[in-house]
């Protein structure tokens, strides 16, 4: 039977997997065998690598924040201000990735779709953050009610 605990374990495993994939992607992006580097002209290769390396920073921060959020939820700390703050930082990481991607669309238009997707994800996380903040406020009110 599927449970909340199993779902949290699966989510944590997925975050760790994405961390490993991010690391592998950053390492592979600079290798001579990287497909994008083989099909791009010499002038655009440097821009591509700059995009990958710059984009990996907010992605890594996002994954670390997400793992911390899942860890706190697993410990029963759900509607706390730390989680709301964490979601706010995650949304800013999405917006940072969106900005990097949209700027990178100057040399490769496909980055524009990535940027729009990241911005949309940032918006969704921002809305969830607002719901969490309201829930934290309600939880605090309930805790102080006799």
Backbone as CSV, one residue per row, in Angstrom:
resi,resn,N_x,N_y,N_z,CA_x,CA_y,CA_z,C_x,C_y,C_z
1,UNK,0.829,-1.177,0.000,0.000,0.000,0.000,0.877,1.245,0.000
2,UNK,0.535,2.204,-0.813,1.305,3.446,-0.917,0.970,4.350,0.262
3,UNK,1.985,4.987,0.854,1.768,5.834,2.021,2.487,7.172,1.834
4,UNK,2.186,8.098,2.734,2.855,9.399,2.700,4.360,9.245,2.909
5,UNK,4.732,8.330,3.779,6.151,8.093,4.057,6.871,7.600,2.813
6,UNK,6.265,6.660,2.102,6.865,6.143,0.872,6.960,7.241,-0.186
7,UNK,5.962,8.096,-0.233,5.971,9.193,-1.190,7.117,10.159,-0.892
8,UNK,7.347,10.457,0.383,8.456,11.322,0.760,9.795,10.697,0.430
9,UNK,9.926,9.405,0.680,11.173,8.698,0.352,11.414,8.745,-1.160
10,UNK,10.374,8.506,-1.932,10.496,8.574,-3.388,10.893,9.980,-3.834
11,UNK,10.284,10.993,-3.254,10.611,12.373,-3.608,12.062,12.701,-3.278
12,UNK,12.523,12.273,-2.108,13.918,12.509,-1.736,14.868,11.786,-2.690
13,UNK,14.520,10.555,-3.052,15.351,9.802,-3.999,15.406,10.508,-5.356
14,UNK,14.288,11.047,-5.783,14.255,11.773,-7.060,15.112,13.030,-7.000
15,UNK,15.082,13.735,-5.874,15.912,14.932,-5.729,17.388,14.550,-5.775
16,UNK,17.758,13.487,-5.091,19.151,13.021,-5.115,19.539,12.597,-6.531
17,UNK,18.638,11.917,-7.230,18.894,11.529,-8.617,19.118,12.757,-9.490
18,UNK,18.281,13.780,-9.324,18.458,15.010,-10.102,19.766,15.713,-9.752
19,UNK,20.183,15.633,-8.492,21.482,16.203,-8.115,22.606,15.494,-8.867
20,UNK,22.523,14.167,-8.908,23.535,13.394,-9.625,23.498,13.692,-11.127
21,UNK,22.300,13.806,-11.693,22.173,14.135,-13.115,22.697,15.531,-13.425
22,UNK,22.470,16.473,-12.518,22.999,17.821,-12.703,24.518,17.796,-12.721
23,UNK,25.110,17.104,-11.772,26.569,16.991,-11.723,27.108,16.317,-12.985
24,UNK,26.465,15.228,-13.379,26.906,14.519,-14.591,26.738,15.406,-15.824
25,UNK,25.643,16.161,-15.881,25.408,17.045,-17.022,26.434,18.156,-17.117
26,UNK,26.812,18.719,-15.981,27.823,19.783,-15.974,29.175,19.220,-16.408
27,UNK,29.503,18.043,-15.921,30.772,17.422,-16.316,30.749,17.050,-17.798
28,UNK,29.663,16.457,-18.239,29.564,16.007,-19.633,29.485,17.172,-20.616
29,UNK,28.881,18.280,-20.208,28.710,19.426,-21.112,30.049,19.934,-21.624
30,UNK,31.061,19.854,-20.817,32.366,20.371,-21.234,33.216,19.328,-21.958
31,UNK,32.733,18.106,-22.029,33.533,17.063,-22.675,33.448,17.185,-24.191
32,UNK,34.417,16.644,-24.859,34.458,16.696,-26.323,33.333,15.888,-26.962
33,UNK,32.792,14.931,-26.250,31.745,14.091,-26.809,30.348,14.672,-26.709
34,UNK,30.219,15.824,-26.042,28.899,16.411,-25.849,28.270,16.742,-27.199
35,UNK,27.069,16.256,-27.401,26.380,16.411,-28.678,26.204,17.877,-29.058
36,UNK,25.779,18.712,-28.126,25.538,20.116,-28.458,26.818,20.807,-28.895
37,UNK,27.930,20.429,-28.302,29.190,21.061,-28.685,29.616,20.631,-30.081
38,UNK,29.232,19.429,-30.490,29.604,18.958,-31.831,28.786,19.617,-32.922
39,UNK,27.531,19.959,-32.648,26.700,20.529,-33.703,26.708,22.053,-33.714
40,UNK,27.266,22.674,-32.666,27.311,24.135,-32.615,28.600,24.647,-33.229
41,UNK,28.516,25.842,-33.772,29.721,26.481,-34.301,30.620,26.876,-33.134
42,UNK,31.872,27.113,-33.445,32.838,27.458,-32.399,32.419,28.686,-31.607
43,UNK,31.832,29.670,-32.267,31.428,30.896,-31.592,30.337,30.680,-30.560
44,UNK,29.445,29.731,-30.805,28.321,29.506,-29.890,28.651,28.516,-28.785
45,UNK,29.723,27.770,-28.914,30.078,26.784,-27.882,30.331,27.443,-26.532
46,UNK,31.055,28.532,-26.551,31.360,29.224,-25.291,30.077,29.729,-24.641
47,UNK,29.151,30.236,-25.442,27.877,30.702,-24.898,27.079,29.540,-24.304
48,UNK,27.097,28.401,-25.001,26.386,27.224,-24.515,26.939,26.781,-23.155
49,UNK,28.253,26.705,-23.055,28.865,26.295,-21.786,28.582,27.322,-20.686
50,UNK,28.598,28.594,-21.035,28.281,29.631,-20.042,26.849,29.464,-19.540
51,UNK,25.942,29.142,-20.447,24.553,28.923,-20.045,24.439,27.723,-19.115
52,UNK,25.083,26.638,-19.469,25.023,25.419,-18.648,25.603,25.680,-17.258
53,UNK,26.773,26.302,-17.215,27.414,26.535,-15.916,26.649,27.557,-15.082
54,UNK,26.193,28.631,-15.706,25.423,29.638,-14.964,24.094,29.064,-14.496
55,UNK,23.440,28.280,-15.330,22.159,27.693,-14.968,22.266,26.609,-13.921
56,UNK,23.431,25.999,-13.817,23.587,24.927,-12.832,23.612,25.462,-11.404
57,UNK,23.983,26.725,-11.233,24.055,27.293,-9.879,22.666,27.398,-9.244
58,UNK,21.693,28.109,-9.880,20.372,28.142,-9.251,19.712,26.762,-9.190
59,UNK,20.042,25.895,-10.133,19.482,24.544,-10.102,19.990,23.767,-8.896
60,UNK,21.286,23.865,-8.617,21.851,23.173,-7.461,21.277,23.721,-6.165
61,UNK,21.159,25.043,-6.066,20.578,25.657,-4.869,19.142,25.182,-4.689
62,UNK,18.377,25.173,-5.778,16.982,24.726,-5.746,16.891,23.294,-5.225
63,UNK,17.740,22.409,-5.710,17.678,21.006,-5.293,18.027,20.837,-3.820
64,UNK,19.006,21.588,-3.343,19.370,21.519,-1.923,18.211,22.036,-1.060
65,UNK,17.610,23.149,-1.479,16.461,23.683,-0.742,15.287,22.705,-0.751
66,UNK,15.046,22.088,-1.881,13.945,21.135,-2.001,14.170,19.920,-1.102
67,UNK,15.411,19.441,-1.034,15.708,18.310,-0.168,15.474,18.683,1.304
68,UNK,15.894,19.890,1.687,15.661,20.352,3.060,14.179,20.462,3.376
69,UNK,13.423,20.961,2.415,11.968,21.060,2.587,11.362,19.677,2.802
70,UNK,11.745,18.723,1.985,11.223,17.355,2.126,11.642,16.730,3.454
71,UNK,12.867,17.023,3.893,13.343,16.487,5.162,12.504,17.017,6.322
72,UNK,12.219,18.337,6.298,11.397,18.917,7.364,9.970,18.376,7.332
73,UNK,9.415,18.223,6.143,8.064,17.667,6.040,8.040,16.238,6.587
74,UNK,9.077,15.471,6.289,9.174,14.110,6.810,9.271,14.065,8.325
75,UNK,9.821,15.123,8.908,9.942,15.208,10.366,8.681,15.776,11.011
76,UNK,7.640,16.016,10.205,6.387,16.515,10.748,6.310,18.026,10.857
77,UNK,7.323,18.718,10.362,7.334,20.181,10.395,6.827,20.697,9.049
78,UNK,5.514,20.778,8.910,4.928,21.118,7.615,4.650,22.607,7.510
79,UNK,3.726,23.104,8.297,3.323,24.503,8.189,4.135,25.361,9.140
80,UNK,5.404,25.553,8.775,6.309,26.398,9.547,6.860,27.474,8.610
81,UNK,7.283,28.574,9.193,7.756,29.693,8.379,9.009,29.335,7.584
82,UNK,9.821,28.423,8.088,11.037,28.002,7.371,10.675,27.385,6.015
83,UNK,9.598,26.615,5.963,9.177,26.009,4.692,8.656,27.061,3.719
84,UNK,7.927,28.028,4.237,7.440,29.116,3.389,8.620,29.906,2.821
85,UNK,9.595,30.168,3.658,10.812,30.869,3.224,11.562,30.039,2.174
86,UNK,11.637,28.748,2.403,12.301,27.845,1.472,11.613,27.868,0.101
87,UNK,10.299,27.841,0.095,9.553,27.903,-1.165,9.785,29.229,-1.886
88,UNK,9.932,30.303,-1.122,10.214,31.599,-1.741,11.575,31.556,-2.449
89,UNK,12.579,30.986,-1.798,13.897,30.877,-2.421,13.874,29.953,-3.634
90,UNK,13.086,28.887,-3.547,12.958,27.979,-4.691,12.352,28.717,-5.882
91,UNK,11.337,29.542,-5.626,10.733,30.297,-6.727,11.741,31.259,-7.340
92,UNK,12.563,31.902,-6.510,13.582,32.800,-7.051,14.625,32.037,-7.862
93,UNK,14.929,30.819,-7.463,15.848,29.983,-8.259,15.238,29.702,-9.633
94,UNK,13.943,29.425,-9.668,13.264,29.210,-10.953,13.339,30.465,-11.816
95,UNK,13.106,31.622,-11.208,13.155,32.873,-11.968,14.574,33.181,-12.443
96,UNK,15.574,32.844,-11.630,16.965,33.041,-12.054,17.282,32.153,-13.252
97,UNK,16.844,30.901,-13.195,17.040,30.003,-14.331,16.311,30.493,-15.569
98,UNK,15.134,31.061,-15.364,14.370,31.609,-16.487,15.116,32.775,-17.123
99,UNK,15.663,33.644,-16.306,16.410,34.786,-16.827,17.632,34.338,-17.620
100,UNK,18.376,33.401,-17.076,19.552,32.873,-17.773,19.141,32.264,-19.110
101,UNK,18.048,31.512,-19.107,17.590,30.861,-20.336,17.107,31.856,-21.376
102,UNK,16.348,32.850,-20.943,15.836,33.844,-21.896,16.986,34.651,-22.499
103,UNK,17.971,35.004,-21.695,19.152,35.697,-22.223,19.875,34.797,-23.221
104,UNK,19.941,33.518,-22.931,20.630,32.568,-23.816,19.883,32.336,-25.118
105,UNK,18.615,32.714,-25.175,17.851,32.569,-26.417,18.407,33.461,-27.525
106,UNK,19.256,34.407,-27.156,19.893,35.265,-28.156,20.728,34.425,-29.136
107,UNK,21.404,33.389,-28.626,22.236,32.576,-29.518,21.581,31.248,-29.911
108,UNK,20.567,30.815,-29.152,19.866,29.580,-29.519,18.424,29.708,-29.033
109,UNK,17.497,29.809,-29.946,16.102,30.141,-29.650,15.410,29.109,-28.751
110,UNK,15.876,27.882,-28.734,15.256,26.845,-27.898,15.335,27.189,-26.412
111,UNK,16.315,27.994,-26.027,16.420,28.397,-24.629,15.223,29.227,-24.198
112,UNK,14.564,29.886,-25.149,13.392,30.694,-24.803,12.294,29.817,-24.207
113,UNK,12.063,28.646,-24.795,11.046,27.720,-24.274,11.420,27.242,-22.868
114,UNK,12.699,27.001,-22.652,13.154,26.597,-21.324,12.917,27.730,-20.329
115,UNK,13.212,28.950,-20.750,13.024,30.102,-19.883,11.568,30.338,-19.509
116,UNK,10.692,30.231,-20.492,9.264,30.403,-20.217,8.779,29.304,-19.270
117,UNK,9.232,28.082,-19.484,8.842,26.970,-18.604,9.335,27.193,-17.177
118,UNK,10.564,27.659,-17.043,11.121,27.913,-15.706,10.377,29.054,-15.015
119,UNK,10.031,30.094,-15.770,9.281,31.208,-15.192,7.894,30.751,-14.744
120,UNK,7.255,29.917,-15.550,5.935,29.385,-15.187,6.041,28.533,-13.922
121,UNK,7.087,27.725,-13.830,7.292,26.906,-12.634,7.535,27.793,-11.417
122,UNK,8.306,28.873,-11.608,8.533,29.821,-10.521,7.242,30.449,-10.038
123,UNK,6.352,30.754,-10.981,5.052,31.324,-10.619,4.217,30.331,-9.817
124,UNK,4.202,29.087,-10.246,3.450,28.055,-9.519,3.996,27.884,-8.101
125,UNK,5.312,27.823,-7.970,5.914,27.669,-6.643,5.610,28.894,-5.788
126,UNK,5.582,30.069,-6.404,5.265,31.305,-5.679,3.837,31.255,-5.117
127,UNK,2.901,30.759,-5.912,1.522,30.630,-5.440,1.460,29.626,-4.285
128,UNK,2.155,28.511,-4.415,2.192,27.517,-3.340,2.821,28.128,-2.085
129,UNK,3.849,28.948,-2.272,4.471,29.636,-1.138,3.467,30.530,-0.427
130,UNK,2.643,31.226,-1.190,1.626,32.098,-0.586,0.596,31.287,0.196
131,UNK,0.224,30.136,-0.329,-0.706,29.249,0.390,-0.051,28.753,1.676
132,UNK,1.217,28.358,1.599,1.944,27.909,2.782,2.026,29.019,3.818
133,UNK,2.316,30.244,3.381,2.430,31.366,4.313,1.108,31.594,5.043
134,UNK,0.010,31.491,4.315,-1.313,31.642,4.939,-1.568,30.491,5.924
135,UNK,-1.184,29.290,5.541,-1.361,28.133,6.430,-0.509,28.280,7.691
136,UNK,0.695,28.820,7.545,1.551,29.062,8.714,0.882,30.060,9.644
137,UNK,0.312,31.115,9.068,-0.390,32.117,9.870,-1.581,31.502,10.607
138,UNK,-2.357,30.681,9.915,-3.494,30.012,10.546,-3.032,29.042,11.625
139,UNK,-1.926,28.330,11.361,-1.376,27.395,12.341,-0.927,28.137,13.591
140,UNK,-0.264,29.270,13.396,0.176,30.077,14.548,-1.021,30.574,15.353
141,UNK,-2.069,31.028,14.651,-3.282,31.474,15.349,-3.906,30.337,16.140
142,UNK,-3.959,29.147,15.551,-4.545,27.986,16.229,-3.716,27.572,17.431
143,UNK,-2.385,27.697,17.325,-1.515,27.315,18.440,-1.695,28.240,19.639
144,UNK,-2.047,29.505,19.408,-2.206,30.465,20.488,-3.647,30.543,20.999
145,UNK,-4.550,29.775,20.384,-5.947,29.750,20.828,-6.097,28.709,21.939
146,UNK,-6.787,29.086,22.968,-6.955,28.164,24.109,-8.106,27.235,23.830
